[in-house]
Amino acid sequence: MRFTKMHGAGNDYVYVNCFEEPLPDNPPELARQVSDRHFGIGADGLILICRSRSADARMRVFNADGSEAEMCGNGIRCAAKYLYDHELSDKKTLKIETGAGVLSVELEVVGGRVRRVRADMGRPILDPQNIPTTLPGNPLLDGNPVVDVDLPLDDRKLQVTCVSMGNPHCVTFVEELTDHWVLDIGPKIETDVHFPRRVNAEFVEVISPAEVRVRVWERGSGQTLACGTGACAVCVAGALAGRTTRNILAHLPGGDLELHWADDDHVYMTGEAVEVFSGEWGIAN
């Protein structure tokens, strides 16, 4: 099986071109194998680029633990780059089908190769039932969104804001980003009973109303260098909670992402897309 390793802001995936390669028999198991950073290729997960009846391509995302995710923001940028750079499409605006619907991406091409991608990530989902979370909404805000509500955790309560960008996110604003938040609190939030489908946990330090630092514990993958949908959720959460503007620069360990929650209620994300290397994967006897 031919594969290509790619990353967006350090959020790395193994990509398989299913236009040309047969669909793997067991994608969850393949994801677990190739993602292993000691015995596999090493990645946050596996992404299959497939044919679609409703878009230019379909993207299927499997986390490092084999679970299938609805959407991946850094992943969709890299999938778009792959489609253009590997001549599966000559369009500079692409439609890509995901588990969260068909999304539009715009390519920034330099020297015949895609350098950055702007993705229309769609409207944020704020209804608690559809995130999903059993945490109550804030009755003081229109639409009852889960903004600055208490999440009981061990012997403490965290103030969190919950947003879905096609996949669920729980955002916590902190005074200072530390390993404790990500590595100790992150796994507990992911599997907390208030999130029936588990959840991605973002921890945010506000630098200014237009600039934040973010670290992420991803559902099914653990700590990652970046999370595109998570950064979008942070943009929405910050604006709803009055901590940031609707147009921010997010610094993640793997790189920067530009986010804009526009007047059309869509969140737009711009960032790099990088191809690292290609190779062949097989089982040695």
C-alpha positions as CSV (number, residue, x, y, z in Angstrom):
1,M,0.0,0.0,0.0
2,R,1.4,3.4,-1.0
3,F,1.0,6.1,1.6
4,T,2.0,9.8,2.1
5,K,2.8,11.3,5.5
6,M,1.5,14.9,5.8
7,H,1.0,17.5,8.5
8,G,-0.9,20.7,9.2
9,A,0.7,22.7,12.1
10,G,2.4,19.5,13.3
11,N,-0.9,17.5,13.4
12,D,0.3,14.6,11.3
13,Y,-1.6,11.8,9.5
14,V,-0.9,9.0,7.1
15,Y,-2.8,9.5,3.9
16,V,-3.9,6.8,1.5
17,N,-5.0,7.7,-2.1
18,C,-8.1,5.4,-2.5
19,F,-8.6,6.8,-6.0
20,E,-5.7,4.4,-6.9
21,E,-5.2,2.1,-3.9
22,P,-7.9,-0.4,-2.8
23,L,-9.9,0.6,0.3
24,P,-8.3,-1.1,3.3
25,D,-10.2,-4.2,4.6
26,N,-9.9,-3.0,8.2
27,P,-9.2,0.8,8.5
28,P,-9.4,0.9,12.3
29,E,-6.7,-1.7,12.7
30,L,-4.6,-0.2,9.9
31,A,-4.9,3.2,11.7
32,R,-3.6,1.7,14.9
33,Q,-0.7,0.0,13.2
34,V,0.5,2.9,11.0
35,S,0.0,5.5,13.8
36,D,2.4,3.7,16.2
37,R,5.4,6.0,16.6
38,H,7.8,3.1,17.5
39,F,6.6,0.2,15.4
40,G,4.6,2.0,12.6
41,I,5.0,5.1,10.5
42,G,4.1,7.4,13.3
43,A,1.1,9.7,13.1
44,D,-2.0,11.1,14.9
45,G,-4.1,8.9,12.7
46,L,-5.0,7.6,9.2
47,I,-6.9,9.5,6.5
48,L,-8.4,7.9,3.5
49,I,-8.9,10.1,0.4
50,C,-11.8,8.5,-1.5
51,R,-14.1,9.2,-4.4
52,S,-17.3,11.0,-3.7
53,R,-20.6,11.3,-5.5
54,S,-21.3,14.7,-4.0
55,A,-17.9,16.4,-3.9
56,D,-14.4,16.4,-5.4
57,A,-13.3,13.8,-2.9
58,R,-14.4,12.1,0.4
59,M,-12.1,12.2,3.5
60,R,-12.4,9.5,6.2
61,V,-10.5,10.1,9.4
62,F,-9.4,7.4,11.8
63,N,-7.7,8.4,15.1
64,A,-4.6,6.6,16.4
65,D,-6.8,4.3,18.5
66,G,-8.8,3.2,15.5
67,S,-11.9,5.2,16.2
68,E,-13.4,7.1,13.3
69,A,-13.7,10.9,13.6
70,E,-16.3,13.0,11.9
71,M,-13.9,15.7,10.9
72,C,-10.3,16.9,11.1
73,G,-9.5,20.6,10.3
74,N,-5.7,20.1,9.7
75,G,-6.5,16.9,7.9
76,I,-8.8,18.5,5.4
77,R,-6.2,21.1,4.5
78,C,-3.7,18.4,3.8
79,A,-6.2,16.3,1.9
80,A,-6.9,19.3,-0.4
81,K,-3.1,19.8,-0.9
82,Y,-2.8,16.1,-1.8
83,L,-5.6,16.3,-4.4
84,Y,-4.1,19.3,-6.2
85,D,-0.4,18.5,-5.9
86,H,-0.9,14.9,-7.0
87,E,-3.0,16.0,-9.9
88,L,-6.3,14.4,-8.8
89,S,-7.9,17.8,-9.3
90,D,-6.8,21.1,-11.0
91,K,-9.3,23.2,-9.0
92,K,-8.2,25.9,-6.6
93,T,-11.5,25.7,-4.8
94,L,-12.5,22.2,-3.7
95,K,-15.4,20.5,-2.2
96,I,-14.6,17.7,0.2
97,E,-17.1,15.3,1.8
98,T,-16.5,14.6,5.5
99,G,-18.5,13.0,8.3
100,A,-19.6,16.5,9.2
101,G,-20.9,17.3,5.7
102,V,-19.4,18.7,2.5
103,L,-16.9,21.5,3.2
104,S,-15.3,24.0,0.8
105,V,-11.6,24.8,0.8
106,E,-9.5,27.5,-1.1
107,L,-6.0,26.7,-2.1
108,E,-3.0,29.1,-2.0
109,V,-0.7,27.9,-4.7
110,V,2.9,28.9,-5.0
111,G,5.2,27.5,-7.7
112,G,2.7,24.9,-8.7
113,R,2.3,23.5,-5.1
114,V,-0.2,24.3,-2.4
115,R,1.3,26.2,0.5
116,R,-1.7,27.2,2.6
117,V,-5.4,26.3,2.6
118,R,-8.4,28.3,3.8
119,A,-11.2,26.0,4.9
120,D,-14.8,26.9,5.4
121,M,-15.5,24.8,8.5
122,G,-19.2,25.6,8.6
123,R,-21.4,26.8,11.4
124,P,-20.6,25.9,15.0
125,I,-23.1,23.6,16.7
126,L,-24.0,25.1,20.1
127,D,-27.1,23.1,21.1
128,P,-26.0,20.8,24.0
129,Q,-27.9,17.8,22.7
130,N,-26.2,18.0,19.3
131,I,-22.6,18.6,20.6
132,P,-23.4,16.2,22.4
133,T,-23.1,16.9,26.1
134,T,-25.4,16.5,29.1
135,L,-24.0,19.7,30.7
136,P,-26.7,22.4,31.0
137,G,-26.7,25.4,28.8
138,N,-26.3,29.0,30.1
139,P,-29.8,30.3,30.4
140,L,-28.5,33.9,30.4
141,L,-27.4,33.6,26.8
142,D,-29.6,33.4,23.6
143,G,-30.0,29.8,22.5
144,N,-28.9,28.3,25.8
145,P,-25.3,27.5,24.7
146,V,-22.9,25.7,27.1
147,V,-20.8,28.8,27.9
148,D,-18.8,29.2,31.1
149,V,-20.7,26.4,32.9
150,D,-19.3,24.2,35.7
151,L,-17.9,20.8,34.9
152,P,-17.4,18.8,38.1
153,L,-14.1,16.9,37.9
154,D,-12.7,15.0,40.9
155,D,-12.8,17.5,43.8
156,R,-12.9,20.6,41.7
157,K,-15.1,22.4,39.2
158,L,-13.9,23.7,35.9
159,Q,-15.5,26.5,33.9
160,V,-15.9,25.2,30.4
161,T,-17.5,26.1,27.1
162,C,-18.6,23.4,24.7
163,V,-18.8,23.6,20.9
164,S,-19.1,21.1,18.1
165,M,-17.4,21.8,14.7
166,G,-18.8,18.5,13.4
167,N,-16.9,16.8,16.3
168,P,-17.3,17.7,20.0
169,H,-15.0,20.1,21.9
170,C,-14.7,21.2,25.5
171,V,-12.7,24.5,25.9
172,T,-11.2,25.6,29.2
173,F,-9.6,29.0,29.6
174,V,-6.6,29.0,32.0
175,E,-4.2,31.5,33.5
176,E,-1.2,29.6,32.4
177,L,-0.8,26.6,30.0
178,T,1.0,23.7,31.7
179,D,1.5,20.0,31.2
180,H,-0.8,19.3,34.1
181,W,-3.8,20.8,32.2
182,V,-3.1,18.7,29.0
183,L,-1.7,15.5,30.3
184,D,-3.6,15.1,33.6
185,I,-6.9,17.0,33.1
186,G,-7.2,16.4,29.3
187,P,-7.8,12.6,29.5
188,K,-10.3,13.0,32.3
189,I,-12.3,15.5,30.3
190,E,-12.2,13.3,27.2
191,T,-13.9,10.4,29.0
192,D,-16.1,12.4,31.4
193,V,-19.7,11.1,31.7
194,H,-21.1,14.4,30.5
195,F,-19.8,13.6,27.0
196,P,-21.5,10.5,25.7
197,R,-19.3,10.3,22.6
198,R,-16.1,11.4,24.4
199,V,-14.8,14.9,23.6
200,N,-11.7,16.8,22.5
201,A,-10.3,19.0,25.3
202,E,-8.7,22.4,24.5
203,F,-6.8,24.5,27.1
204,V,-6.4,28.2,26.2
205,E,-4.2,31.0,27.5
206,V,-5.4,34.4,26.3
207,I,-2.6,36.7,25.2
208,S,-4.9,39.5,23.9
209,P,-8.4,39.7,22.5
210,A,-7.0,38.7,19.1
211,E,-4.3,36.2,20.1
212,V,-4.2,33.0,22.1
213,R,-2.1,30.0,23.0
214,V,-3.7,26.6,22.7
215,R,-2.9,23.1,23.7
216,V,-5.0,20.1,22.9
217,W,-5.9,16.6,24.2
218,E,-7.6,14.9,21.2
219,R,-10.2,12.3,21.5
220,G,-8.7,9.0,20.4
221,S,-5.2,10.4,19.8
222,G,-4.0,12.0,23.1
223,Q,-1.9,15.2,23.1
224,T,-1.3,16.5,19.5
225,L,0.7,19.4,18.2
226,A,-2.4,21.0,16.8
227,C,-6.1,20.5,16.2
228,G,-7.9,22.5,13.5
229,T,-11.5,21.9,14.6
230,G,-10.3,22.5,18.2
231,A,-8.8,25.9,17.2
232,C,-12.1,26.8,15.5
233,A,-14.0,25.8,18.7
234,V,-11.6,28.0,20.7
235,C,-12.4,31.0,18.4
236,V,-16.2,30.5,18.9
237,A,-15.8,29.8,22.7
238,G,-13.7,32.9,23.2
239,A,-16.1,35.1,21.4
240,L,-19.1,33.7,23.2
241,A,-17.5,34.1,26.6
242,G,-16.3,37.7,25.8
243,R,-12.6,36.8,26.1
244,T,-11.6,37.2,22.4
245,T,-12.8,38.8,19.2
246,R,-14.2,36.7,16.4
247,N,-11.0,37.0,14.5
248,I,-7.9,35.4,16.2
249,L,-4.5,34.0,15.7
250,A,-4.0,30.7,17.6
251,H,-0.5,29.6,18.5
252,L,-0.3,25.8,18.9
253,P,2.8,23.8,19.6
254,G,3.1,22.7,16.0
255,G,2.3,26.1,14.4
256,D,-0.1,28.9,13.9
257,L,-3.7,29.0,12.7
258,E,-5.8,32.0,11.6
259,L,-9.4,31.8,12.6
260,H,-12.4,34.0,11.7
261,W,-16.0,33.5,12.9
262,A,-17.6,35.5,10.2
263,D,-20.9,37.3,10.0
264,D,-22.4,34.4,7.9
265,D,-21.9,32.3,11.1
266,H,-19.3,30.1,9.4
267,V,-15.8,29.6,10.9
268,Y,-12.9,30.0,8.5
269,M,-9.5,28.5,9.2
270,T,-6.3,29.2,7.4
271,G,-3.0,27.4,7.8
272,E,-0.2,25.5,6.2
273,A,-0.3,22.1,4.7
274,V,2.9,20.1,4.3
275,E,3.9,16.9,2.6
276,V,6.6,15.1,4.6
277,F,7.4,11.9,2.7
278,S,5.8,8.9,0.8
279,G,6.5,5.2,1.0
280,E,5.1,1.7,1.0
281,W,3.4,0.0,3.9
282,G,3.3,-3.8,4.2
283,I,3.5,-6.6,6.7
284,A,6.9,-8.2,6.9
285,N,7.1,-11.9,7.2
